[in-house]
Amino acid sequence: MLAVSVQRLSPLHDALAHLHPHWGEIGGMPVPLDYGDPDGERRQAETLALCDVSALARVVVKGPKAEALLQVQGVPVPKKILRCEPLPQGGLIARTGGAEFFLEDGVEGDTVAKIETALGSGRPGVYRVLRQDASLLLSGSRATELLLETCGYDFRLAGPELVMTRVAGVSCAILPRTLNGLTVFQLWADGTYGFYLWETLLDIAREMGGGAVGVNCFLDLEGAK
């Protein structure tokens, strides 16, 4: 049984639990480390795999003074809408509007916490937007093939920008990334659609020879219990 003080659950938690994973924890949320075959999952991730990373800390800040706040905190601010910049420890920031920014930390990152502290109970001209995303990693050499089956954007032509599109009918933001040496597409969607999106993509992935893998394929969680 998972021996952590659970504060929150992934939108996909019930679907993940049915796969009987070895559990770990990120930020108070249980996460599947693996599903019983770490070496096989790493090989699977190179071909076609799906992983839940909804536990990563994230925040959206917007408003006329949002960019100035980020700059004061030493955050690299993307100049163009939909462009992204890396944050320390595997995080990222994306400009999602003229004065709107999406930030997500890696496992050991603390940028989101610093921004939350700087915001406190509120600051003039800067607004915090609650995000309870379902976030998935789709990895492997056949990942673009799966995306071609489920959305209208051809990710074989994708650049470094965030792409707003629909996947299996669900509005998603998608970013090509490299994590732990693996090429992945990270998807963010409204948490209320997370279970459906996971089940739909996992069914298609299995038909293509893929499957679910744990976060240890992509994130540095050595020693997590």
C-alpha positions as CSV (number, residue, x, y, z in Angstrom):
1,M,0.0,0.0,0.0
2,L,1.3,3.5,-0.8
3,A,2.8,5.0,2.3
4,V,2.6,8.7,1.5
5,S,0.4,11.6,2.7
6,V,-1.8,11.9,-0.4
7,Q,-3.1,15.5,-1.0
8,R,-4.4,15.0,-4.5
9,L,-5.1,12.4,-7.2
10,S,-4.5,12.4,-11.0
11,P,-7.6,12.8,-13.1
12,L,-6.5,9.3,-14.4
13,H,-6.0,7.7,-11.0
14,D,-8.6,5.0,-11.3
15,A,-7.5,4.0,-14.8
16,L,-3.9,3.8,-13.6
17,A,-4.8,1.8,-10.5
18,H,-6.4,-0.9,-12.6
19,L,-3.0,-1.5,-14.2
20,H,-1.5,-2.4,-10.8
21,P,1.6,-0.1,-10.9
22,H,4.5,0.2,-8.5
23,W,3.6,3.6,-6.9
24,G,5.7,6.6,-6.1
25,E,4.8,10.2,-5.3
26,I,5.4,13.6,-6.8
27,G,4.1,16.6,-4.9
28,G,1.6,14.7,-2.9
29,M,0.2,12.8,-5.9
30,P,0.6,9.1,-6.4
31,V,2.4,8.3,-9.7
32,P,3.1,4.9,-11.4
33,L,6.8,4.4,-11.3
34,D,6.5,1.3,-13.5
35,Y,4.0,-1.5,-14.2
36,G,6.3,-4.4,-13.3
37,D,8.9,-4.4,-16.1
38,P,11.1,-1.3,-16.0
39,D,13.5,-2.5,-18.6
40,G,10.8,-3.6,-21.0
41,E,9.0,-0.3,-20.5
42,R,12.1,1.6,-21.4
43,R,12.2,-0.4,-24.7
44,Q,8.5,0.2,-25.1
45,A,8.9,3.9,-24.7
46,E,11.3,4.0,-27.6
47,T,8.6,2.6,-29.9
48,L,5.2,3.7,-28.6
49,A,4.1,4.4,-25.0
50,L,1.8,6.5,-22.9
51,C,2.6,7.9,-19.5
52,D,0.7,10.1,-17.0
53,V,2.6,13.2,-15.7
54,S,-0.3,15.1,-14.3
55,A,1.5,15.4,-10.9
56,L,4.0,18.0,-12.1
57,A,3.5,21.4,-10.5
58,R,2.2,24.1,-12.8
59,V,0.7,27.6,-12.7
60,V,-0.7,30.1,-15.2
61,V,0.0,33.8,-14.5
62,K,-1.6,36.6,-16.6
63,G,-2.1,40.3,-16.6
64,P,-0.4,43.5,-17.6
65,K,2.3,43.0,-14.9
66,A,2.8,39.3,-15.3
67,E,5.9,39.5,-17.5
68,A,7.6,42.0,-15.1
69,L,6.9,39.6,-12.2
70,L,8.5,36.7,-14.0
71,Q,11.5,38.8,-15.0
72,V,12.1,39.9,-11.4
73,Q,12.0,36.2,-10.4
74,G,14.7,35.4,-13.0
75,V,12.4,33.4,-15.3
76,P,13.3,33.4,-19.0
77,V,10.2,34.9,-20.7
78,P,9.4,33.7,-24.3
79,K,9.1,36.6,-26.7
80,K,6.5,35.1,-29.0
81,I,3.1,33.6,-28.4
82,L,3.3,29.7,-28.2
83,R,7.1,29.8,-27.9
84,C,8.6,27.9,-24.9
85,E,11.8,28.2,-22.8
86,P,13.3,25.7,-20.5
87,L,13.2,26.1,-16.7
88,P,15.8,24.6,-14.3
89,Q,15.4,20.9,-13.5
90,G,13.4,20.0,-16.5
91,G,10.6,22.5,-16.3
92,L,9.3,24.9,-19.0
93,I,7.5,28.1,-19.6
94,A,5.2,28.9,-22.5
95,R,3.8,32.2,-23.6
96,T,0.1,31.3,-24.2
97,G,-1.1,34.9,-24.8
98,G,0.2,38.4,-25.1
99,A,0.2,38.7,-21.3
100,E,-0.4,35.0,-20.3
101,F,2.2,32.5,-19.3
102,F,2.1,28.8,-18.5
103,L,4.8,27.3,-16.2
104,E,5.4,23.7,-15.3
105,D,8.2,22.4,-13.1
106,G,10.2,19.2,-13.5
107,V,10.3,16.8,-10.5
108,E,13.0,18.7,-8.6
109,G,12.1,22.2,-10.0
110,D,11.0,25.0,-7.7
111,T,10.1,27.8,-10.1
112,V,6.4,27.3,-9.7
113,A,6.7,27.5,-5.9
114,K,8.7,30.7,-6.2
115,I,6.1,32.3,-8.4
116,E,3.3,31.2,-6.1
117,T,5.2,32.7,-3.1
118,A,5.8,35.9,-5.0
119,L,2.1,36.1,-5.9
120,G,1.1,35.6,-2.3
121,S,-2.6,36.4,-1.8
122,G,-2.5,38.6,-4.9
123,R,-0.6,41.4,-6.6
124,P,-2.0,44.3,-8.7
125,G,-1.9,43.6,-12.4
126,V,-1.0,39.9,-12.1
127,Y,-3.6,37.1,-11.8
128,R,-3.2,33.4,-11.0
129,V,-5.2,30.9,-13.0
130,L,-6.0,27.5,-11.4
131,R,-4.9,24.6,-13.6
132,Q,-5.9,21.0,-12.9
133,D,-4.7,19.5,-16.1
134,A,-4.4,16.0,-17.2
135,S,-0.9,15.8,-18.7
136,L,0.3,12.8,-20.8
137,L,3.6,11.9,-22.5
138,L,3.3,10.1,-25.8
139,S,6.7,8.7,-26.8
140,G,8.4,6.6,-29.4
141,S,9.1,6.3,-33.1
142,R,5.4,5.6,-33.8
143,A,4.0,8.5,-31.7
144,T,3.5,10.8,-34.8
145,E,1.6,8.0,-36.5
146,L,-0.8,7.7,-33.5
147,L,-1.3,11.5,-33.6
148,L,-2.1,11.4,-37.3
149,E,-4.9,9.0,-36.5
150,T,-6.4,11.2,-33.8
151,C,-5.9,14.8,-34.7
152,G,-5.7,17.1,-37.8
153,Y,-2.2,18.5,-37.2
154,D,0.7,16.8,-38.8
155,F,3.3,16.5,-36.1
156,R,6.0,15.4,-38.5
157,L,6.2,19.1,-39.3
158,A,6.2,20.2,-35.7
159,G,8.7,22.8,-34.5
160,P,9.6,24.0,-31.0
161,E,6.3,25.8,-30.4
162,L,3.3,24.8,-28.4
163,V,0.5,23.4,-30.7
164,M,-3.2,24.0,-29.9
165,T,-5.3,21.3,-31.5
166,R,-7.9,18.6,-30.8
167,V,-6.9,15.0,-30.1
168,A,-9.7,12.4,-30.2
169,G,-12.1,15.3,-30.0
170,V,-10.4,16.8,-26.9
171,S,-8.8,20.3,-26.9
172,C,-5.1,19.9,-26.1
173,A,-1.9,21.8,-26.0
174,I,1.0,19.7,-27.3
175,L,4.7,20.3,-27.2
176,P,7.5,18.1,-28.7
177,R,10.2,17.5,-26.0
178,T,13.1,15.4,-25.1
179,L,13.0,13.7,-21.7
180,N,15.7,11.3,-20.4
181,G,17.0,10.9,-24.0
182,L,13.6,10.0,-25.4
183,T,11.6,12.1,-27.9
184,V,8.1,12.7,-26.6
185,F,5.0,14.7,-27.2
186,Q,3.6,16.2,-24.0
187,L,-0.2,16.8,-24.0
188,W,-2.1,19.0,-21.6
189,A,-5.9,18.8,-21.5
190,D,-8.7,19.8,-19.1
191,G,-8.7,17.3,-16.3
192,T,-12.3,16.4,-16.7
193,Y,-11.5,14.9,-20.1
194,G,-8.3,13.2,-18.8
195,F,-9.8,9.7,-18.2
196,Y,-11.4,9.6,-21.7
197,L,-8.2,10.9,-23.4
198,W,-6.0,8.3,-21.6
199,E,-8.3,5.4,-22.3
200,T,-8.8,6.4,-26.0
201,L,-5.1,6.9,-26.7
202,L,-4.1,3.8,-24.7
203,D,-6.5,1.6,-26.7
204,I,-5.1,2.9,-30.0
205,A,-1.5,2.5,-28.8
206,R,-2.2,-1.1,-27.8
207,E,-3.6,-1.8,-31.3
208,M,-0.3,-0.4,-32.6
209,G,1.9,-2.5,-30.3
210,G,2.3,0.1,-27.6
211,G,1.2,0.4,-24.0
212,A,1.4,2.2,-20.7
213,V,4.7,2.9,-19.0
214,G,5.7,4.5,-15.7
215,V,7.3,7.8,-15.0
216,N,10.7,6.3,-14.4
217,C,11.1,6.1,-18.1
218,F,11.2,9.8,-18.4
219,L,11.7,11.5,-15.0
220,D,14.5,11.2,-12.4
221,L,12.7,9.6,-9.5
222,E,15.4,7.4,-8.2
223,G,14.7,6.5,-4.6
224,A,11.0,7.4,-4.8
225,K,8.8,5.1,-2.7
